């Protein structure tokens, strides 16, 4: 069996990015320097085998072209989760996300990390495709 294990993204400020992802529920696992001089932070979501690797390279400018990629989190109750995230100072989009959930469609929202990467939030049980 083949399993997906992690995603790596480059960041401009490791501490800022770690703080952002902690507000989403990630926990800091391992933190280390690579032989190439990069700083690596491995973030875990409790109950998951997959992790997020944040990489800071002092000689590399991290840029995220618009709509290039995103990660996705599945949550039990999207309204409760988004309320908690919003109270931590992170903007939820699109505007009017709460009202959109009353239409009976897929319950989905987004946040944008400090480097411009989108994080999609889906309520578990929602049809993905």
N, C-alpha and C positions, 0 to 999 in steps of 0.2 A: 504494500500500500504506500502510495506517495502522499505526503502531507505538506501543506503550505506552512512555512515556519515564521518568516518575518518579512518586513518591508523596511528599507532604509531610505531616509530622506536627509538631505543636506540642510543645515540651518545656519543662520547668521550669528545667533547668540544662543548658546546651549542652555544657559540658565533660564533665559526667558522662555524658551521652548519647553523645557522640562516643567516649568511652572504652569504653562498653558495646559499641557497634556495631563498634569496632575489634577487640574480643575475638572477635566473630563472623566476622571476616575482611574487614570493610569497610576501605577506605582513604579518608582525607580528601582530597577534591579541592579545590574552591574554597571559600573562606570569605569572607563579605562582609557589610557592613551595607546594609540596604535604605533607600530614601528615607524610609520610614515609621518608621525607628528600630528595626527588627527586626534580629536577627543571624541569618544564614543559613549553614548548613554543608551542603555537598553531598558525600555519601558514595557511593563507587563500589565495586562488587565486581569484582575483576579478571576480565576475559573477558566482561563484561556491558555492554550499552548502557544499561540501566535504572539509575537512581540513586535514592537516598533523600535527600530534602531535610529537614533538621531546622531548625525555626524557633523562635527564642526571642523573645518579645515582652514587654518589661518591664512593660507595662500589661495583660497578659492572663494569667489563671491557666489553665494547661493541665490539663485533666482528661480522663480516658479512661473513659467509661462501660463497665462490664463487658461483655465480649463484643461490643463495637461493631465493631472491625475488627482485622485482623492482616495481617502480611506473611508470606511463606513463602520459605524458602531450600531449594534442591535441592542435595544433596551426594552425592558418589560412595559414601562409606562412612559411614553414619550413626553407627555405634558409635565409630569413630575420631574423627569430628567432635565428637560429644557428649562423649566423654572429654576432648578438648582444651578444649572450652568449659567443662566442669565444673571442670577443673584451673585455669582462669583465675578461678574464684570465682563463676561464674554457675550458678544452680540449674536443672537440667533437670527437667521434669515431663512426664507424670504419674509418681508414684512407681512404682518397679519397671519403668521403661521398658526396661531391658536384657532382662528376662525376657519382656516382651510381644513382643519381636522374634523369639523362638524359636518362636512359635506359627504362623509362616508367613504372617501377615497383613501389612497395610501397615505399613512401618517409618516411624513418625511420632513426633515428640517436640515439646516446646515449651519456650520460655524466655519470661520476661516482662521487658520493659525497665524502666528506672527510672521511667517515667511510667505504667506499667501496660499498655502495648501488648504484645500477644502476638506472638511470632515463631514460626511453625511451621517445623519442620525435617522435610523428606521425603527419603528416599533416592531418588536418581534412578533411573528405571526402574520405580518403584512406580506402580501405577495410581492416578491422581489422582481420578477420579470413577467 
